[in-house]
Amino acid sequence: MEGSPGSSSLKGVLSWAVRPWTWSRTALRRGFQCLVALSVLPLTPMTWVWLTSAAHRVTAEPGTRWTAEVPAMPAALVLGAGVLGGRPSPMLRARLDIAAELYRTGRVRALLLSGDNSRKDYDEPSVMRDYLVARGVPAAKIVLDYAGFDTWDSCVRAKTIFGASRLVVVTQVFHLARAVALCRTAGLDAFGVGDDSSRDWPVETMAYAVREFPASAKGLVDSLVLHSSPRFLGRRETALDRALAG
């Protein structure tokens, strides 16, 4: 009730809270510490993904011998990035070209293509396979994961469903640190190769880079806090084993 003792007390507390110059030295110090913590907190997930992946990634710079910096691994995990009219999006094409180069140079012996096939009229992995086959990668060396709905799902499924233990993860540079960090947190010995999309798509790249802040926070929670299971897990697949044995 207006004018009651409780109302007066509340007004007094609020008045004190919005006038920091009336705080004690201890309260000021604690308030400053809270502000610092709140300012640093949003950067924690990005710091985590960068530090976790720092020694395990390289940019596929045109005209350089970037493949020499990639350790030989059994397979490459190529993450989906959208298809348009039955064709890979420009960024996905760049990822697939990197994967094809890794195969041609012998850095990997098989390709695991992970993407979204959540509805009948949208099939990222099959489009990715067709693109690679048209560029000379043998179909027998290509394995499809139709339930790679996000980066964490793709990493966990690569290990638990397809039995991968060591792989090269392929994506764009803006996404590379998170992809490598999540795959390594999922228990994979992962190294990452990224396409520097800022050369051809600077505006889109900036937008995607900004999106990495909340995406990294989600990835940290999924992987380190909740240990989330993929949206679809399923039974153990042997397709990757056969591709590597062939």
C-alpha positions in Angstrom: 0.0 0.0 0.0 1.3 3.4 -0.9 2.7 5.2 2.1 3.2 2.0 4.1 6.5 1.3 6.0 7.3 -1.5 3.5 6.9 0.8 0.6 9.2 3.4 2.2 11.9 0.7 2.8 11.7 -0.4 -0.8 12.1 3.2 -2.0 15.1 3.6 0.2 16.8 0.5 -1.2 16.1 1.6 -4.7 17.3 5.1 -4.1 20.6 3.7 -2.6 21.1 1.3 -5.5 20.8 3.9 -8.2 23.2 6.3 -6.4 26.6 4.5 -6.3 28.3 7.5 -4.8 26.4 6.7 -1.6 27.8 3.1 -1.4 30.5 2.0 1.0 33.9 1.2 -0.3 33.2 -2.5 0.0 29.9 -2.2 -1.9 31.6 -0.2 -4.6 34.4 -2.9 -5.0 31.8 -5.7 -5.2 29.7 -3.7 -7.7 32.8 -3.2 -9.8 33.7 -6.9 -9.6 30.1 -7.8 -10.7 30.3 -5.4 -13.7 33.7 -7.0 -14.8 32.2 -10.5 -14.5 29.2 -9.5 -16.5 31.4 -7.9 -19.2 33.7 -10.9 -19.5 31.0 -13.6 -19.3 29.8 -13.2 -23.0 33.5 -13.7 -24.1 34.0 -16.9 -22.2 32.6 -19.3 -24.8 34.6 -17.7 -27.7 37.7 -17.8 -25.6 37.1 -21.4 -24.9 36.7 -22.4 -28.5 39.7 -20.4 -29.7 42.1 -21.8 -27.0 40.8 -25.4 -27.4 41.4 -25.3 -31.2 44.4 -22.9 -31.5 47.0 -25.6 -32.3 44.7 -27.7 -34.4 43.5 -25.6 -37.4 44.8 -24.0 -40.6 43.3 -21.8 -43.3 43.2 -23.2 -46.9 44.9 -20.2 -48.5 44.9 -20.3 -52.3 48.4 -20.5 -53.8 49.9 -21.9 -50.6 51.0 -25.4 -49.6 48.3 -25.5 -46.9 47.8 -29.3 -47.3 51.3 -29.8 -46.0 50.2 -28.4 -42.6 47.4 -30.9 -42.3 48.2 -34.1 -40.5 47.3 -37.3 -42.3 44.1 -38.6 -40.9 41.8 -41.5 -41.9 38.8 -39.2 -42.8 37.6 -35.7 -43.3 34.3 -34.6 -41.8 32.7 -32.0 -44.1 29.9 -30.0 -42.4 26.9 -29.0 -44.4 26.2 -25.4 -45.3 23.0 -25.3 -47.3 21.9 -26.3 -50.8 20.1 -24.2 -53.3 18.0 -25.8 -56.1 19.8 -29.1 -55.7 23.2 -27.6 -55.8 25.7 -26.7 -53.0 25.6 -23.2 -51.8 28.8 -21.2 -52.6 30.2 -21.6 -49.1 29.5 -25.3 -49.2 31.2 -25.6 -52.6 34.3 -24.1 -51.0 34.2 -26.7 -48.2 33.7 -29.6 -50.7 36.6 -28.3 -52.9 38.9 -28.4 -49.8 37.7 -31.9 -49.0 38.4 -33.1 -52.6 41.9 -31.6 -52.3 42.5 -33.4 -49.1 41.5 -36.6 -50.7 43.6 -36.1 -53.9 46.7 -35.2 -51.9 46.3 -38.3 -49.7 45.8 -36.4 -46.4 42.6 -38.3 -45.9 41.3 -41.7 -47.3 37.6 -41.1 -47.0 35.1 -38.3 -46.7 32.2 -38.2 -44.2 29.6 -35.7 -45.4 27.3 -34.5 -42.5 24.3 -32.4 -43.3 20.5 -31.9 -42.9 18.0 -34.3 -44.4 15.2 -33.6 -42.0 12.6 -33.5 -44.8 12.2 -35.3 -48.1 12.7 -32.3 -50.3 15.9 -31.2 -48.6 19.0 -33.5 -48.7 22.3 -31.8 -48.1 24.5 -35.0 -47.9 23.3 -36.4 -51.3 23.9 -33.1 -53.0 27.4 -32.9 -51.4 28.2 -36.5 -52.6 27.1 -35.8 -56.2 29.3 -32.7 -56.3 32.3 -34.6 -55.2 31.7 -37.6 -57.5 31.5 -35.2 -60.4 34.9 -33.9 -59.4 36.6 -37.3 -59.4 36.2 -38.5 -55.8 35.2 -42.2 -55.9 31.7 -42.8 -54.5 33.0 -45.7 -52.5 35.1 -43.3 -50.5 32.2 -41.1 -49.5 30.0 -41.7 -46.5 26.8 -39.8 -45.8 25.5 -38.7 -42.4 21.9 -37.5 -42.9 21.4 -36.3 -39.3 24.1 -33.7 -39.0 21.6 -31.0 -37.8 24.2 -28.9 -36.1 28.0 -28.9 -35.4 27.7 -30.8 -32.1 25.5 -33.4 -33.5 27.9 -33.9 -36.4 30.9 -34.4 -34.2 29.2 -36.7 -31.7 27.7 -38.8 -34.5 31.0 -39.0 -36.3 32.4 -40.7 -33.2 29.5 -42.8 -31.8 27.7 -43.7 -35.0 30.4 -43.9 -37.6 33.3 -45.0 -35.3 35.7 -42.2 -36.2 38.5 -41.4 -33.8 40.8 -39.1 -35.9 39.6 -36.8 -38.6 40.0 -33.4 -40.4 36.9 -31.2 -40.0 36.2 -28.9 -43.0 34.3 -25.7 -42.8 34.8 -21.9 -43.1 37.3 -19.9 -41.0 34.6 -18.1 -39.1 33.2 -21.4 -37.9 36.5 -23.3 -37.7 37.4 -22.7 -34.0 34.0 -23.9 -32.8 33.9 -26.9 -35.1 37.3 -28.1 -34.0 36.7 -27.4 -30.3 33.4 -29.3 -30.3 34.8 -32.3 -32.2 37.7 -32.5 -29.8 35.4 -32.2 -26.8 33.3 -35.0 -28.3 36.4 -37.2 -28.0 37.8 -37.0 -31.5 41.4 -36.2 -32.4 40.3 -33.4 -34.8 42.3 -31.0 -36.9 40.4 -28.3 -38.8 40.8 -26.7 -42.3 38.8 -23.6 -43.1 38.0 -21.6 -46.2 38.5 -17.9 -45.8 35.1 -16.8 -47.0 35.8 -13.1 -46.3 37.6 -12.8 -49.6 34.5 -13.4 -51.7 31.6 -12.8 -49.2 32.8 -10.2 -46.7 29.3 -9.0 -45.6 27.9 -12.6 -45.2 31.1 -13.6 -43.4 30.8 -10.7 -40.9 27.2 -11.7 -40.2 28.1 -15.3 -39.6 31.1 -14.3 -37.4 28.8 -12.3 -35.2 26.5 -15.3 -34.9 29.4 -17.4 -33.6 29.1 -15.6 -30.2 25.7 -17.2 -29.3 26.6 -20.4 -31.2 29.7 -20.8 -29.2 27.8 -20.3 -25.9 25.3 -23.0 -27.0 28.2 -25.3 -28.0 29.8 -24.9 -24.6 26.6 -25.7 -22.8 25.8 -28.7 -25.1 29.3 -30.2 -24.8 30.7 -29.3 -21.4 27.6 -28.7 -19.2 24.7 -30.8 -20.5 26.7 -33.4 -22.5 23.8 -33.3 -24.9 22.9 -36.3 -27.1 22.3 -35.6 -30.8 18.8 -35.0 -32.0 18.9 -38.4 -33.7 21.5 -41.0 -32.5 20.5 -44.3 -34.1 22.6 -47.5 -34.4 26.2 -48.0 -35.2 27.0 -47.6 -38.9 29.9 -49.5 -40.6 30.0 -47.4 -43.8 33.0 -45.4 -42.8 34.9 -48.6 -41.8 34.2 -50.1 -45.3 35.3 -46.9 -47.0 38.6 -46.9 -45.2 39.1 -50.6 -45.7 38.4 -50.5 -49.5 
